[in-house]
Amino acid sequence: MSLWLGGLPTLRHPFTQDPMNESLSLSTAVVLVPRRAGLQAGVDNVVEVLVRIQAPAAPASQLPERAPQALSLVIDRSGSMAGRPLEEARRCAGFVIDRLRPTDAVSLVQFDHRVQRLWPAVALGDGTALRAAIAGIEAGGNTQLHGGWREGADTLADVGGHGLRRVILLVGAD
């Protein structure tokens, strides 16, 4: 099912149609953001969109105790990320940080044709300094995806404990 908003199609999420997913319909969001503001009249158009699916937050009373996690946020800063894609990557990184605990270890890597470790894997604390580092990431050159992922994984190699270790790769699609 689709609806038209501002001349560009926006897909409505199907959760409200399915009684099995009724609880999801109240707080699950699917947002499609077109990368261009308009369409060319009289021709077939390809519309590139950024897709964001946000699940409902679990109630605080249902959050289980868990070991500290170790995450590496790896952000593509190549030229193709200029504008909305990089803004969305920064927003997504902030979303992840908002859901972490002060004891979780987080590292930050940016990459284009060069790979740079901006933040070592250390306890998040209040996250203020990490957020400032993310806000300072600007679009640059070409893409070296493997190098960025590899550096993110390397930042987690020496983190102690038995909690989750994951690399979260925030990239655009060309």
C-alpha positions in Angstrom: 0.0 0.0 0.0 1.4 3.4 -0.8 0.5 7.1 -0.5 1.7 10.2 -2.2 3.4 12.9 -0.2 4.9 15.9 -1.9 4.8 14.3 -5.3 7.0 11.3 -4.2 5.7 7.9 -3.1 6.0 7.0 0.5 5.5 3.4 1.6 3.3 2.9 4.6 4.4 0.1 6.9 2.2 -3.0 6.9 2.2 -3.6 10.6 -1.3 -2.1 11.1 -2.7 -4.6 8.6 -1.5 -7.7 10.5 -3.2 -8.5 13.8 -0.2 -10.6 14.8 1.8 -7.4 14.8 -0.8 -5.1 16.4 1.6 -4.1 19.2 4.2 -3.0 16.7 1.7 -0.6 14.9 1.8 2.0 17.7 5.4 2.7 17.8 7.3 1.1 14.9 8.3 3.6 12.3 9.3 3.1 8.7 10.5 6.3 7.0 11.6 6.7 3.4 13.5 10.0 2.7 14.0 10.8 -1.0 17.6 11.8 -1.8 16.3 14.4 -4.4 13.5 16.8 -3.9 11.7 16.4 -7.2 11.0 14.2 -10.2 11.4 15.0 -13.9 8.0 15.2 -15.6 7.2 13.0 -18.6 9.9 10.4 -18.1 10.5 7.3 -15.9 12.4 8.3 -12.8 14.5 6.3 -10.4 14.1 7.6 -6.8 16.8 6.8 -4.4 15.7 6.9 -0.8 17.2 6.5 2.6 15.2 3.8 4.5 14.9 4.0 8.3 13.1 1.3 10.3 12.8 2.0 14.0 11.6 -0.7 16.3 9.7 0.2 19.5 11.8 0.7 22.6 11.5 -2.1 25.2 10.0 -0.9 28.5 12.8 -0.2 31.0 11.2 -2.8 33.4 11.8 -5.5 30.8 15.4 -4.8 30.1 17.5 -7.8 31.2 20.8 -7.4 33.0 23.7 -7.9 30.6 27.4 -7.8 30.4 28.9 -4.6 29.0 28.9 -4.5 25.2 31.8 -3.4 22.9 30.7 -1.7 19.7 32.7 0.0 17.0 30.8 2.7 15.0 32.4 2.8 11.5 31.2 5.7 9.4 31.6 6.1 5.7 32.7 9.7 5.0 33.4 9.3 1.3 32.2 11.9 -1.2 29.0 10.0 -1.9 28.0 10.5 1.7 27.8 14.3 1.4 24.5 15.8 2.6 21.6 13.7 3.8 23.4 10.3 3.8 26.1 11.5 6.2 23.5 13.4 8.3 21.6 10.1 8.6 24.7 8.1 9.5 25.4 10.6 12.2 21.8 10.4 13.4 22.0 6.6 13.5 25.2 6.7 15.4 23.6 9.0 18.0 20.6 6.6 18.1 23.0 3.7 19.0 24.8 5.8 21.6 21.4 6.6 23.2 20.7 3.0 23.8 24.1 2.1 25.3 25.0 2.1 29.0 27.9 4.2 30.4 29.9 1.0 31.0 29.7 -0.1 27.3 32.9 0.3 25.3 32.5 2.2 22.0 35.1 3.1 19.4 34.7 5.4 16.4 36.3 4.9 12.9 35.8 7.1 9.9 36.8 6.1 6.4 37.0 7.3 2.8 40.1 6.4 0.9 41.9 6.7 4.2 40.9 5.0 7.5 41.1 6.9 10.7 40.5 5.7 14.3 38.9 8.8 15.9 38.0 7.2 19.3 39.5 4.1 21.0 37.2 1.4 22.5 36.7 2.8 25.9 33.7 3.1 28.3 31.1 5.5 26.9 30.5 7.5 30.1 28.0 10.3 29.3 28.9 10.1 25.6 29.4 13.9 25.2 32.9 13.7 23.7 32.0 10.9 21.4 29.0 12.8 20.1 31.3 15.8 19.4 33.7 13.5 17.4 30.8 12.2 15.3 29.5 15.7 14.6 32.9 16.6 13.3 32.9 14.0 10.6 32.7 15.5 7.1 32.4 14.0 3.6 35.8 13.4 1.9 37.2 11.2 -0.9 36.7 7.7 -2.3 35.5 4.6 -0.4 37.7 2.0 1.3 35.0 -0.1 2.8 37.1 -3.1 3.9 39.7 -1.0 5.5 37.1 0.8 7.6 35.4 -2.4 8.7 38.8 -4.0 9.5 39.9 -1.0 11.7 36.6 -1.1 13.5 37.1 -4.8 14.3 40.7 -4.2 15.4 39.5 -1.5 17.9 37.6 -4.2 19.7 40.3 -6.8 19.9 41.6 -5.9 23.3 38.3 -5.1 25.0 37.9 -7.4 28.1 34.8 -9.2 29.3 32.3 -11.5 27.7 29.7 -9.1 26.4 28.6 -8.6 22.8 31.2 -7.3 20.3 30.0 -5.8 17.1 31.1 -3.5 14.3 28.2 -1.2 13.1 29.0 0.0 9.6 27.2 3.1 8.6 27.5 3.5 4.9 25.6 5.0 1.9 24.7 3.1 -1.3 25.9 4.2 -4.7 
